[in-house]
Amino acid sequence: LRYPFAAMGVKNTLLIYYEGQFDRAPQHKKVFAYRDYGHQLITTLKTNITDTIYTKLHVTQFDSWAATPKGGIEYGVAVGINF
């Protein structure tokens, strides 16, 4: 999902991304210690400082995904330049 909006004269975008896996193979579950279901949910706020410079704040919630078989949360901050 993508929701562009303006606040205090600055262009922003709220992004929500979900990816899930269902009915995993027994071998896959055994190797990675995953459950039958796993997901990642990423919420990002992108703010355009200028036409070329932006910042991003994101929170990712994992459940039986990647290196987090028992779940976890990841936070991130980024500054980028559009060419």
C-alpha positions in Angstrom: 0.0 0.0 0.0 1.2 3.5 -0.8 -0.3 6.7 0.6 1.2 10.0 -0.5 0.4 13.1 1.6 1.7 16.5 2.5 2.4 17.8 6.0 3.8 21.2 6.9 4.6 21.9 3.2 6.7 18.7 2.8 5.8 15.8 0.5 5.6 12.4 2.4 4.7 8.9 1.5 3.5 6.2 3.9 4.3 2.7 2.6 3.1 -0.7 4.0 4.4 -3.9 2.6 3.4 -7.5 3.7 4.8 -10.8 2.6 3.8 -14.1 4.0 4.5 -17.8 3.4 2.0 -20.5 4.1 2.2 -24.2 4.3 6.0 -24.5 4.2 7.6 -27.8 3.3 8.7 -29.9 6.3 12.4 -29.8 5.2 12.3 -26.0 5.0 10.8 -25.8 8.5 13.4 -28.2 9.9 16.4 -26.5 8.4 15.4 -22.9 9.4 13.4 -23.8 12.6 10.4 -22.0 11.1 6.8 -22.6 11.7 4.2 -23.5 9.0 3.5 -19.8 8.5 5.8 -16.8 8.5 5.7 -13.1 7.5 7.3 -9.8 7.3 5.4 -6.5 7.7 7.4 -3.3 6.7 6.0 0.1 7.5 8.0 3.1 6.0 7.7 6.8 6.1 9.5 8.6 3.3 9.9 12.4 3.5 11.2 14.4 0.5 13.5 17.1 2.0 14.1 18.6 -1.5 13.4 17.3 -5.1 16.6 15.1 -4.9 17.1 14.4 -1.1 14.9 12.2 1.0 14.8 10.4 4.4 13.2 7.1 5.3 12.2 5.7 8.6 11.1 2.1 8.7 9.9 -0.5 11.2 9.9 -4.2 10.1 8.1 -6.9 12.1 9.2 -10.5 11.4 7.5 -13.7 12.5 9.2 -17.0 11.6 11.1 -15.1 8.8 14.8 -14.6 7.8 17.1 -14.9 10.8 14.2 -14.5 13.3 12.4 -17.9 13.7 10.8 -16.7 16.9 9.9 -13.2 15.6 11.5 -9.8 16.0 11.5 -6.1 15.1 13.9 -4.1 13.1 14.2 -0.3 12.9 16.0 1.7 10.3 16.8 5.2 9.2 18.1 6.2 5.7 19.0 9.3 3.8 19.1 9.1 0.0 19.6 11.0 -3.2 17.6 10.7 -6.4 19.8 11.0 -9.5 
